[in-house]
């Protein structure tokens, strides 16, 4: 049995380090231009070099997102950016546009290319076409079912298939949406989406101006263009058996806490399935509970089982646990572990320590505020370093979390 690569988002350096800590086989991130998440932290040239070095030192890979649709006047800079990235040592560039594929093959021939989901690839003929152009991997459109993926994989040789397994989904075909460009002048295909599909809408009849009817399912109305989040944890065995080479988690705009929670859950799920498929089925409810601890909209399996149960109605974010702090150095059980504080908590709180090996219960006790040397019961100043005795071994990068105080549950 070949277990697919687990590919995780790295919108910032902290998210990248978190993904590696919690078991990613590879990460994907963008530079300051030409990626479809223009408002993520992204990497300048020096940061990209550091990111690639961190990944390679850990035996992992870094894929660079260059998946905008470049216009002619952008192409020279696009190629130069790819040339710089190749020199730094990225493991592949993710591109959407066939012109970009052809141009990079000619001008940066050593750079490996992956075809973005933005290319809307849903059939074997298209995959073979990209393969003939020298692409090593195709990231399939989210609209492709597992059954179809399996049939495609059986007919292909020498080219890999990748698919999204978790995260936000777009109401347009593979994310090729014009709503943002039309309504606010920010093109999603240039990485600047304002997410108007998440806005609330009402209906007005032409002859009754000013009379608005909500298109509602509840007191808050409904988000008729908004797709539910994707969660393919329940069908992970079918994806593995279909022959997918890489499973991708969406989220370059997400926090390191989100990256930690989702990466850890899928890492443990994949490893458990590799050891004992029956044990995976038994643990599936626990994995689903764990995924709910990160900020998310209501989710379903998207098009994996042919079509979503409901096309929309994702009515906002909720999460079952809140990011409290991140460990900044290793410590032994019973010692004072040092954390970078993110959100307030109180001595006596029942907390959890999220580690690559699983989740451990922690009882909060009075802790040291390193800036002042005072021992306190609570502190609401994010970014400060605290030291608190913990009854478990702690590794730098582990996450402390608790009941939501500042986020909707």
Secondary structure, DSSP 4 states (H G I P E B T S, - for coil): -PPPEEEEE-SSHHHHHHHHHTT-SEEEEEBSSSSS-TTS--B-HHHHHHHHHHHHHTT-EEEEE--S---HHHHHHHHHHHHHHHHHT-SEEEE--HHHHHHHHHHSTTS-EEE-GGG---SHHHHHHHHHTT-SEEE--TT--HHHHHHHHHT--S-EEEEEEEE---SSGGG---HHHHHHS--GGGT----GGGS--EEE-TTSTT-EEE--SSTT---TT-PPEEE-GGGHHHHHHHT-SEEEE--TTS-HHHHHHHHHHHHHHHHHHHH-HHHHHHHHHHHHHHHTTS-B--EE-TTTTSS-SSS------B-SSEEEEEE-S-B-TTSEEEEEE-S--BTT-EEEEEETTEEEEEE---EEETTTTEEESB---TT-EEEEE-SS-B-TT-EEEES-SSS--
